[in-house]
């Protein structure tokens, strides 16, 4: 079952609870190879779910792919989930690629400040200052990533 519409962009905090059982079943069937494929395929729909499902794997196994996907994100459909996953899985090692996204945001579609809130959360200094609402949105996204991560651990 495709989850990408409910989990893309800023949608996950409002939808993850209702989808939780299905997410767990789908995530349980996913291998590290599958997660890497989702992140590397390039189309936004698989990348969205690759971001969320990647949270169940250790940074040593999925961190490079997460950072690469963050670095090639084209905007608001994938950047917020990727920033949350990078923060939860990779941590401060994701700061350079998240910072590059903020500095060059290809879509200029509002996702810049949400990613900047992630940078701030990790202790970095983003080139664009997030607003309080961006910090709240990021924290909500991060909560979904952390919950998915703890389920997979």
C-alpha positions in Angstrom: 0.0 0.0 0.0 1.5 3.4 -0.9 1.9 5.7 2.0 3.7 8.5 0.3 0.8 11.0 0.1 0.2 10.7 3.8 3.9 10.8 4.7 5.2 13.4 2.2 6.3 16.9 3.0 4.8 17.9 6.4 2.0 15.3 6.4 3.5 12.6 8.6 2.8 14.0 12.0 -0.9 14.2 11.2 -1.1 10.8 9.6 1.4 8.4 11.1 -0.7 7.4 14.0 -3.6 6.2 11.8 -1.2 4.4 9.5 1.1 3.0 12.3 0.1 -0.7 12.1 0.4 -0.7 8.3 3.7 1.2 8.5 5.1 -1.4 10.9 4.0 -4.3 8.7 5.5 -2.7 5.6 8.7 -1.6 7.4 9.1 -5.1 8.9 9.3 -6.6 5.4 11.9 -4.0 4.2 15.5 -5.0 4.0 18.5 -2.6 4.0 18.8 -3.2 0.3 15.2 -2.1 -0.2 15.7 1.0 1.9 18.8 2.0 -0.1 16.9 1.4 -3.3 14.0 3.7 -2.2 16.5 6.5 -1.3 18.5 6.1 -4.5 15.8 5.6 -7.1 15.4 9.3 -7.6 11.6 9.6 -7.9 10.2 11.6 -5.0 7.5 9.0 -4.0 10.0 6.2 -3.1 12.4 8.7 -1.6 9.7 9.9 0.9 9.2 6.4 2.1 12.9 5.6 2.0 13.4 8.5 4.4 10.9 7.2 6.9 11.8 3.5 6.5 15.5 4.1 6.7 15.1 5.2 10.3 15.1 1.6 11.4 18.7 1.0 10.3 22.0 2.1 11.8 23.7 5.1 10.4 26.7 2.9 9.5 24.4 1.0 7.1 22.1 3.8 5.7 23.7 7.1 6.6 25.5 7.7 3.3 22.3 7.1 1.3 20.3 9.3 3.6 22.8 12.2 3.2 23.0 11.7 -0.6 19.2 11.8 -0.8 19.1 15.0 1.3 21.7 16.5 -1.0 19.7 15.8 -4.1 16.3 16.6 -2.7 14.3 18.8 -5.0 12.1 20.4 -2.4 9.2 20.3 0.1 7.9 16.8 -0.7 11.1 15.0 0.3 13.3 17.5 2.2 11.3 17.6 5.5 11.1 13.8 5.9 14.8 13.5 4.8 15.9 16.2 7.3 14.0 14.4 10.1 15.5 11.0 9.1 19.0 12.5 8.8 18.7 14.1 12.2 17.4 10.9 13.9 19.8 8.5 12.2 22.9 10.4 11.1 22.9 13.3 13.6 25.6 16.0 13.4 27.3 14.3 10.5 24.3 15.4 8.4 24.9 19.1 9.1 26.9 19.8 6.0 24.4 18.4 3.6 21.4 19.9 5.4 23.3 23.2 5.4 23.9 23.0 1.7 20.2 22.4 1.1 19.3 25.5 3.1 21.8 27.6 1.2 20.7 26.4 -2.2 17.1 25.2 -1.7 16.3 24.3 -5.3 12.5 24.6 -4.9 12.3 27.8 -2.7 9.0 26.2 -1.6 9.0 26.8 2.1 11.0 23.7 3.1 14.2 25.7 3.7 13.2 26.9 7.2 12.0 23.5 8.3 15.4 22.0 7.3 17.0 25.0 9.0 15.1 24.1 12.2 16.7 20.6 11.9 20.2 22.2 11.7 19.4 24.3 14.7 18.2 21.2 16.6 21.6 19.5 15.9 23.4 22.5 17.2 24.3 24.1 13.9 23.9 27.6 12.6 21.7 27.6 9.5 22.1 30.3 6.8 18.4 31.0 7.1 16.8 31.4 10.5 13.8 29.2 11.2 10.7 30.7 12.8 9.0 29.2 15.9 6.4 27.5 13.7 9.2 25.8 11.6 10.8 24.6 14.8 7.5 23.1 15.9 6.9 21.4 12.5 10.4 20.0 12.6 10.0 18.7 16.1 6.7 17.0 15.0 8.5 15.4 12.0 11.4 14.3 14.2 9.0 12.7 16.7 7.7 10.5 13.9 11.3 9.6 12.8 12.3 8.8 16.4 9.2 6.6 17.0 9.9 4.7 13.7 13.6 4.4 14.8 12.7 3.0 18.2 10.3 0.5 16.6 13.0 -0.8 14.3 15.7 -1.0 16.9 
